[in-house]
Amino acid sequence: MLFLEIFKSEHELEEYFSDMSCLEGRRVLMAASTREAVDRLVGNGCAEWYKLDYKGNRSEMVNYLSKVKIECFKNFFLHINMPTSGSLSDLQGIMNEVCTGKNCGSEPPVLRCTTDKTLEENEVEVTVVVPVFNLKDNF
């Protein structure tokens, strides 16, 4: 499944990152602060932000994320939720798949990683929050 939500203001974006309910029932392996995430995502001519949520088979993740035509993820937030058996190499692999599939360049995303005992062995949940730039106004 792939869901899209649009944040149309910095206030909406801050509210999303301040809400920690997405961590309930999960083990946090690493988490960027709200300030880190917001500072990375605001400014630079950004008009709005897309939040993409994918839940499903890991092998289909890149295919679903590429359905939304954002050619490049830059200065983005990435939350990866894996089964409890997930390892750091799994985390690195998922991050690499997203970054390679979306032409992210060398700048790593603001990262949050959790594990969840309710996920099946081959399942993954990925949330990406990416700025959407109004290119007409910037050129």
TIZA-634926 format. One record per residue (C-alpha): residue number from 0; residue in three letters; chain; y, x, z. Coordinates in nm, 4 decimals, padded with zeros to 6 digits. Layout:
% TIZA-634926
<n = NUM; res = ALA; chain = A; py = Y; px = X; pz = Z>
...
This chain:
% TIZA-634926
<n = 0; res = MET; chain = A; py = 00.0000; px = 00.0000; pz = 00.0000>
<n = 1; res = LEU; chain = A; py = 00.3506; px = 00.1150; pz = -00.0758>
<n = 2; res = PHE; chain = A; py = 00.6593; px = -00.0407; pz = 00.0806>
<n = 3; res = LEU; chain = A; py = 01.0246; px = 00.0256; pz = 00.0050>
<n = 4; res = GLU; chain = A; py = 01.3154; px = -00.0309; pz = 00.2415>
<n = 5; res = ILE; chain = A; py = 01.6769; px = 00.0522; pz = 00.1635>
<n = 6; res = PHE; chain = A; py = 01.9261; px = 00.1732; pz = 00.4234>
<n = 7; res = LYS; chain = A; py = 02.2808; px = 00.0991; pz = 00.3084>
<n = 8; res = SER; chain = A; py = 02.4737; px = 00.2657; pz = 00.5902>
<n = 9; res = GLU; chain = A; py = 02.4559; px = 00.5656; pz = 00.8194>
<n = 10; res = HIS; chain = A; py = 02.4334; px = 00.3216; pz = 01.1109>
<n = 11; res = GLU; chain = A; py = 02.1118; px = 00.1674; pz = 00.9705>
<n = 12; res = LEU; chain = A; py = 01.9713; px = 00.5162; pz = 00.9176>
<n = 13; res = GLU; chain = A; py = 02.0519; px = 00.6208; pz = 01.2762>
<n = 14; res = GLU; chain = A; py = 01.8952; px = 00.3014; pz = 01.4101>
<n = 15; res = TYR; chain = A; py = 01.5739; px = 00.3759; pz = 01.2223>
<n = 16; res = PHE; chain = A; py = 01.5477; px = 00.7308; pz = 01.3588>
<n = 17; res = SER; chain = A; py = 01.6392; px = 00.6201; pz = 01.7121>
<n = 18; res = ASP; chain = A; py = 01.3602; px = 00.3598; pz = 01.7203>
<n = 19; res = MET; chain = A; py = 01.0565; px = 00.5373; pz = 01.8606>
<n = 20; res = SER; chain = A; py = 00.8185; px = 00.2394; pz = 01.8303>
<n = 21; res = CYS; chain = A; py = 00.6552; px = 00.4114; pz = 01.5307>
<n = 22; res = LEU; chain = A; py = 00.5113; px = 00.6645; pz = 01.7777>
<n = 23; res = GLU; chain = A; py = 00.3422; px = 00.4095; pz = 02.0042>
<n = 24; res = GLY; chain = A; py = -00.0335; px = 00.4596; pz = 02.0232>
<n = 25; res = ARG; chain = A; py = -00.0108; px = 00.7871; pz = 01.8348>
<n = 26; res = ARG; chain = A; py = -00.0355; px = 01.1481; pz = 01.9432>
<n = 27; res = VAL; chain = A; py = 00.2748; px = 01.3430; pz = 01.8426>
<n = 28; res = LEU; chain = A; py = 00.1996; px = 01.6878; pz = 01.7012>
<n = 29; res = MET; chain = A; py = 00.5573; px = 01.7682; pz = 01.6036>
<n = 30; res = ALA; chain = A; py = 00.8749; px = 01.5694; pz = 01.5761>
<n = 31; res = ALA; chain = A; py = 01.2235; px = 01.6451; pz = 01.4562>
<n = 32; res = SER; chain = A; py = 01.5030; px = 01.4998; pz = 01.6652>
<n = 33; res = THR; chain = A; py = 01.7096; px = 01.2031; pz = 01.5543>
<n = 34; res = ARG; chain = A; py = 02.0091; px = 01.4348; pz = 01.5179>
<n = 35; res = GLU; chain = A; py = 01.8166; px = 01.6793; pz = 01.2960>
<n = 36; res = ALA; chain = A; py = 01.7046; px = 01.4002; pz = 01.0656>
<n = 37; res = VAL; chain = A; py = 02.0422; px = 01.2272; pz = 01.0394>
<n = 38; res = ASP; chain = A; py = 02.2340; px = 01.5518; pz = 00.9913>
<n = 39; res = ARG; chain = A; py = 02.0076; px = 01.6492; pz = 00.7019>
<n = 40; res = LEU; chain = A; py = 02.0259; px = 01.3114; pz = 00.5284>
<n = 41; res = VAL; chain = A; py = 02.3945; px = 01.2137; pz = 00.5448>
<n = 42; res = GLY; chain = A; py = 02.6859; px = 01.3399; pz = 00.3397>
<n = 43; res = ASN; chain = A; py = 02.6825; px = 01.5104; pz = 00.0010>
<n = 44; res = GLY; chain = A; py = 02.7807; px = 01.1968; pz = -00.1908>
<n = 45; res = CYS; chain = A; py = 02.4844; px = 00.9915; pz = -00.0761>
<n = 46; res = ALA; chain = A; py = 02.5291; px = 00.6182; pz = -00.1285>
<n = 47; res = GLU; chain = A; py = 02.2094; px = 00.4875; pz = 00.0328>
<n = 48; res = TRP; chain = A; py = 01.8639; px = 00.5970; pz = 00.1494>
<n = 49; res = TYR; chain = A; py = 01.5189; px = 00.4835; pz = 00.0428>
<n = 50; res = LYS; chain = A; py = 01.2395; px = 00.4616; pz = 00.2957>
<n = 51; res = LEU; chain = A; py = 00.8986; px = 00.4710; pz = 00.1323>
<n = 52; res = ASP; chain = A; py = 00.5913; px = 00.3882; pz = 00.3393>
<n = 53; res = TYR; chain = A; py = 00.2460; px = 00.4591; pz = 00.2047>
<n = 54; res = LYS; chain = A; py = -00.0772; px = 00.3744; pz = 00.3815>
<n = 55; res = GLY; chain = A; py = -00.4110; px = 00.4274; pz = 00.2163>
<n = 56; res = ASN; chain = A; py = -00.6512; px = 00.6774; pz = 00.0763>
<n = 57; res = ARG; chain = A; py = -00.5112; px = 01.0302; pz = 00.0777>
<n = 58; res = SER; chain = A; py = -00.6368; px = 01.0978; pz = -00.2752>
<n = 59; res = GLU; chain = A; py = -00.4183; px = 00.8145; pz = -00.4115>
<n = 60; res = MET; chain = A; py = -00.1025; px = 00.9036; pz = -00.2158>
<n = 61; res = VAL; chain = A; py = 00.0843; px = 01.1009; pz = -00.4844>
<n = 62; res = ASN; chain = A; py = 00.0053; px = 00.8390; pz = -00.7479>
<n = 63; res = TYR; chain = A; py = 00.1586; px = 00.5636; pz = -00.5360>
<n = 64; res = LEU; chain = A; py = 00.4608; px = 00.7689; pz = -00.4299>
<n = 65; res = SER; chain = A; py = 00.5361; px = 00.8463; pz = -00.7951>
<n = 66; res = LYS; chain = A; py = 00.5654; px = 00.4731; pz = -00.8729>
<n = 67; res = VAL; chain = A; py = 00.9200; px = 00.4899; pz = -00.7378>
<n = 68; res = LYS; chain = A; py = 01.1228; px = 00.6848; pz = -00.9923>
<n = 69; res = ILE; chain = A; py = 01.3005; px = 00.9395; pz = -00.7785>
<n = 70; res = GLU; chain = A; py = 01.2615; px = 01.2595; pz = -00.9740>
<n = 71; res = CYS; chain = A; py = 01.3378; px = 01.4963; pz = -00.6881>
<n = 72; res = PHE; chain = A; py = 01.3210; px = 01.4704; pz = -00.3106>
<n = 73; res = LYS; chain = A; py = 01.5952; px = 01.6847; pz = -00.1605>
<n = 74; res = ASN; chain = A; py = 01.7054; px = 01.6953; pz = 00.2035>
<n = 75; res = PHE; chain = A; py = 01.4450; px = 01.4395; pz = 00.2998>
<n = 76; res = PHE; chain = A; py = 01.2501; px = 01.3276; pz = 00.6061>
<n = 77; res = LEU; chain = A; py = 00.8706; px = 01.3178; pz = 00.6046>
<n = 78; res = HIS; chain = A; py = 00.6467; px = 01.1519; pz = 00.8647>
<n = 79; res = ILE; chain = A; py = 00.2761; px = 01.2157; pz = 00.8219>
<n = 80; res = ASN; chain = A; py = 00.0293; px = 01.0169; pz = 01.0315>
<n = 81; res = MET; chain = A; py = -00.3299; px = 01.1420; pz = 01.0062>
<n = 82; res = PRO; chain = A; py = -00.6627; px = 01.0497; pz = 01.1655>
<n = 83; res = THR; chain = A; py = -00.7241; px = 01.2233; pz = 01.4993>
<n = 84; res = SER; chain = A; py = -00.9601; px = 01.4638; pz = 01.3236>
<n = 85; res = GLY; chain = A; py = -00.6686; px = 01.5920; pz = 01.1116>
<n = 86; res = SER; chain = A; py = -00.5801; px = 01.9594; pz = 01.1377>
<n = 87; res = LEU; chain = A; py = -00.2736; px = 02.1720; pz = 01.0703>
<n = 88; res = SER; chain = A; py = -00.4227; px = 02.2654; pz = 00.7338>
<n = 89; res = ASP; chain = A; py = -00.4510; px = 01.8916; pz = 00.6533>
<n = 90; res = LEU; chain = A; py = -00.0859; px = 01.8499; pz = 00.7510>
<n = 91; res = GLN; chain = A; py = 00.0119; px = 02.1446; pz = 00.5293>
<n = 92; res = GLY; chain = A; py = -00.1957; px = 02.0073; pz = 00.2428>
<n = 93; res = ILE; chain = A; py = -00.0399; px = 01.6611; pz = 00.2591>
<n = 94; res = MET; chain = A; py = 00.3094; px = 01.8089; pz = 00.2819>
<n = 95; res = ASN; chain = A; py = 00.2383; px = 02.0319; pz = -00.0189>
<n = 96; res = GLU; chain = A; py = 00.1059; px = 01.7356; pz = -00.2211>
<n = 97; res = VAL; chain = A; py = 00.4218; px = 01.5333; pz = -00.1537>
<n = 98; res = CYS; chain = A; py = 00.6541; px = 01.8280; pz = -00.2203>
<n = 99; res = THR; chain = A; py = 00.4773; px = 01.9363; pz = -00.5400>
<n = 100; res = GLY; chain = A; py = 00.4545; px = 01.5790; pz = -00.6680>
<n = 101; res = LYS; chain = A; py = 00.8258; px = 01.5184; pz = -00.6120>
<n = 102; res = ASN; chain = A; py = 00.9769; px = 01.8531; pz = -00.7147>
<n = 103; res = CYS; chain = A; py = 01.1168; px = 01.9323; pz = -00.3700>
<n = 104; res = GLY; chain = A; py = 01.2140; px = 02.2921; pz = -00.4239>
<n = 105; res = SER; chain = A; py = 01.1968; px = 02.5461; pz = -00.1445>
<n = 106; res = GLU; chain = A; py = 01.3762; px = 02.3487; pz = 00.1299>
<n = 107; res = PRO; chain = A; py = 01.1147; px = 02.2000; pz = 00.3664>
<n = 108; res = PRO; chain = A; py = 01.1625; px = 01.8400; pz = 00.4813>
<n = 109; res = VAL; chain = A; py = 01.2615; px = 01.7292; pz = 00.8282>
<n = 110; res = LEU; chain = A; py = 00.9111; px = 01.6729; pz = 00.9602>
<n = 111; res = ARG; chain = A; py = 00.7344; px = 01.4442; pz = 01.2043>
<n = 112; res = CYS; chain = A; py = 00.3568; px = 01.4515; pz = 01.2381>
<n = 113; res = THR; chain = A; py = 00.1318; px = 01.2252; pz = 01.4405>
<n = 114; res = THR; chain = A; py = -00.2365; px = 01.1412; pz = 01.4660>
<n = 115; res = ASP; chain = A; py = -00.3789; px = 00.7945; pz = 01.5082>
<n = 116; res = LYS; chain = A; py = -00.7301; px = 00.7015; pz = 01.6192>
<n = 117; res = THR; chain = A; py = -00.7178; px = 00.3754; pz = 01.4187>
<n = 118; res = LEU; chain = A; py = -00.7020; px = 00.5559; pz = 01.0835>
<n = 119; res = GLU; chain = A; py = -01.0215; px = 00.6091; pz = 00.8871>
<n = 120; res = GLU; chain = A; py = -01.1251; px = 00.9645; pz = 00.7987>
<n = 121; res = ASN; chain = A; py = -00.9806; px = 00.9544; pz = 00.4440>
<n = 122; res = GLU; chain = A; py = -00.6706; px = 00.7470; pz = 00.5295>
<n = 123; res = VAL; chain = A; py = -00.3170; px = 00.8689; pz = 00.5709>
<n = 124; res = GLU; chain = A; py = 00.0188; px = 00.7111; pz = 00.6436>
<n = 125; res = VAL; chain = A; py = 00.3224; px = 00.8782; pz = 00.4935>
<n = 126; res = THR; chain = A; py = 00.6840; px = 00.7783; pz = 00.5407>
<n = 127; res = VAL; chain = A; py = 00.9552; px = 00.9406; pz = 00.3326>
<n = 128; res = VAL; chain = A; py = 01.3271; px = 00.8823; pz = 00.3823>
<n = 129; res = VAL; chain = A; py = 01.5225; px = 01.0265; pz = 00.0940>
<n = 130; res = PRO; chain = A; py = 01.8931; px = 01.0100; pz = 00.0042>
<n = 131; res = VAL; chain = A; py = 01.9799; px = 00.8325; pz = -00.3184>
<n = 132; res = PHE; chain = A; py = 02.2748; px = 00.9887; pz = -00.4930>
<n = 133; res = ASN; chain = A; py = 02.5139; px = 00.8067; pz = -00.7213>
<n = 134; res = LEU; chain = A; py = 02.5170; px = 01.0586; pz = -01.0056>
<n = 135; res = LYS; chain = A; py = 02.7921; px = 00.8755; pz = -01.1975>
<n = 136; res = ASP; chain = A; py = 03.0390; px = 00.9458; pz = -00.9159>
<n = 137; res = ASN; chain = A; py = 02.9361; px = 01.3110; pz = -00.8796>
<n = 138; res = PHE; chain = A; py = 02.9818; px = 01.4186; pz = -01.2429>
